[in-house]
């Protein structure tokens, strides 16, 4: 026990001695270092103050008033809808028409069996946020008309799917026009 105490005391004294020597030697080491010479990171232009840096980057291009046009072909739309959208809408196919889109998909009907759904949707502007949303105007299930409750339920699902997969507006822009032809869907956007 006595030897352990002596050993601990000796270890403590040794640590204190090493720390003291380090503290005394630090200013000497700092004095022996060469002076810091900054390396210039810019070049001066004649007749320019030496402390004024010369810009090395180009200016950021600001958006212009030229409209931004986004287009999607029938094939691009089909590719966007190829992955399974949800468990409710299966095998989704979107076809472009004149001023509208046709959405064909399969889903589980009220009787628990798989049914074929066909919907027609048109774009509608949302003035406050400057974007386009999609409104389902007609829908059939296995070629028959649907009850209003089923139409509301499935219309909301189609609406959510179209809003999620169709082009979005870019930040700072508002959609001013949507043109749909059998070959092309075109969004025109302008600066807000």
C-alpha positions in Angstrom: 0.0 0.0 0.0 2.8 2.3 0.9 4.6 1.5 -2.4 1.5 2.2 -4.4 1.1 5.6 -2.7 4.8 6.5 -3.4 4.3 5.4 -7.1 1.2 7.5 -7.5 2.9 10.5 -5.9 6.0 10.1 -8.2 3.8 9.8 -11.3 1.9 13.0 -10.4 5.2 14.9 -9.9 6.5 13.6 -13.3 3.3 14.8 -15.1 3.5 18.2 -13.4 7.1 18.5 -14.4 6.5 17.6 -18.1 3.6 20.1 -18.3 5.7 22.9 -16.7 8.5 22.3 -19.1 6.2 22.4 -22.0 4.6 25.7 -20.9 8.1 27.2 -20.5 9.3 26.0 -23.8 6.3 27.1 -25.8 7.2 30.8 -26.1 10.7 30.0 -27.1 9.4 27.7 -29.9 7.0 30.4 -31.1 9.9 33.0 -31.2 12.0 30.7 -33.3 9.4 30.4 -36.1 9.8 32.5 -39.3 7.5 35.4 -39.7 4.2 34.7 -41.5 4.3 36.1 -45.0 0.8 36.1 -46.6 0.7 34.8 -50.2 -1.3 37.1 -52.5 -4.4 35.4 -53.9 -5.2 38.0 -56.6 -3.4 40.0 -59.2 -3.5 43.7 -59.2 -4.4 45.8 -62.2 -2.1 48.8 -62.9 -3.3 52.0 -61.1 -5.4 50.0 -58.7 -5.0 50.1 -55.0 -3.1 47.0 -53.8 -5.7 46.0 -51.2 -8.6 45.9 -53.7 -9.0 42.4 -55.1 -9.8 41.9 -58.8 -13.0 39.8 -59.3 -12.2 36.4 -60.6 -15.7 35.1 -61.3 -18.4 36.2 -63.8 -21.6 37.7 -62.7 -24.6 35.6 -62.0 -27.1 35.7 -64.9 -30.4 37.0 -63.7 -33.7 35.5 -65.0 -35.1 37.4 -68.0 -38.6 38.3 -69.0 -38.5 35.7 -71.8 -41.1 33.0 -71.1 -40.0 29.6 -69.9 -41.6 26.9 -71.9 -41.7 23.2 -70.7 -42.9 20.5 -73.1 -43.7 16.8 -72.7 -44.3 14.5 -75.5 -46.7 11.5 -75.3 -43.7 9.2 -74.8 -42.3 11.3 -71.9 -45.6 11.3 -70.2 -46.0 7.6 -70.6 -42.5 7.1 -69.1 -43.4 9.4 -66.1 -46.4 7.3 -65.4 -44.8 3.9 -66.0 -43.9 3.2 -62.3 -46.8 2.0 -60.2 -48.3 5.2 -58.7 -50.1 3.6 -55.8 -51.9 0.5 -54.8 -55.2 2.0 -55.9 -54.1 3.1 -59.4 -52.5 0.2 -61.4 -51.2 0.2 -65.0 -51.7 3.9 -65.5 -51.7 5.2 -69.1 -52.1 8.9 -69.8 -53.0 9.9 -73.3 -53.0 13.5 -74.7 -56.1 14.8 -76.3 -57.2 18.2 -77.6 -57.1 20.4 -74.5 -57.5 17.5 -72.1 -55.8 14.2 -71.0 -57.3 10.7 -70.8 -56.2 8.6 -67.9 -56.8 4.8 -68.1 -56.0 2.6 -65.2 -57.0 -0.4 -63.2 -58.3 -0.4 -59.6 -60.3 -2.3 -57.1 -64.0 -1.6 -57.4 -66.5 -1.6 -54.6 -67.1 -5.3 -55.0 -63.4 -6.1 -54.3 -62.7 -7.1 -58.0 -60.3 -5.4 -60.3 -62.0 -2.9 -62.6 -61.0 -0.8 -65.6 -61.3 3.0 -65.0 -61.3 5.7 -67.7 -61.0 9.4 -66.7 -60.9 12.7 -68.5 -59.0 15.6 -66.9 -58.5 19.2 -67.8 -55.9 21.7 -66.5 -57.1 24.6 -64.3 -55.1 27.6 -63.1 -54.6 28.3 -59.4 -54.1 32.1 -59.5 -52.8 32.5 -56.0 -49.8 30.3 -56.4 -49.5 30.6 -60.2 -49.6 26.9 -60.9 -51.9 24.4 -62.7 -54.0 21.7 -61.1 -56.0 19.0 -62.8 -59.7 18.6 -62.6 -61.4 15.3 -63.4 -64.5 16.1 -65.6 -65.7 12.6 -66.4 -65.0 9.0 -65.4 -66.3 5.5 -66.1 -65.7 2.1 -64.4 -65.8 -0.8 -66.8 -67.4 1.5 -69.3 -70.4 2.4 -67.0 -71.1 5.7 -65.3 -70.1 5.9 -61.6 -72.2 7.0 -58.6 -71.3 10.5 -57.3 -69.6 9.0 -54.2 -67.4 6.7 -56.3 -66.7 9.5 -58.8 -65.6 11.8 -55.9 -63.3 9.1 -54.4 -61.6 8.0 -57.6 -61.6 11.6 -59.1 -59.6 12.7 -56.1 -57.1 9.9 -56.6 -56.6 10.7 -60.3 -56.3 14.5 -59.4 -53.6 13.7 -56.8 -51.7 11.5 -59.3 -51.8 14.1 -62.1 -50.7 16.9 -59.7 -47.8 14.8 -58.5 -46.6 13.6 -62.0 -47.3 16.5 -64.4 -44.8 19.4 -64.8 -44.4 21.8 -61.9 -43.8 25.5 -62.1 -40.3 26.8 -61.4 -39.6 29.0 -58.4 -40.3 32.6 -59.2 -42.4 31.8 -62.2 -46.1 31.5 -62.7 -47.9 29.4 -65.3 -49.7 31.5 -67.8 -50.8 28.9 -70.4 -51.2 25.2 -70.8 -51.7 23.9 -74.3 -52.5 20.2 -74.9 -52.5 18.6 -78.3 -52.5 14.9 -79.2 -48.7 15.2 -79.6 -47.5 17.6 -77.0 -48.2 19.1 -73.5 -46.8 22.6 -73.3 -46.5 24.8 -70.1 -45.7 28.5 -70.6 -44.3 30.2 -67.5 -43.2 33.8 -66.9 -41.5 35.6 -64.1 -43.8 36.5 -61.2 
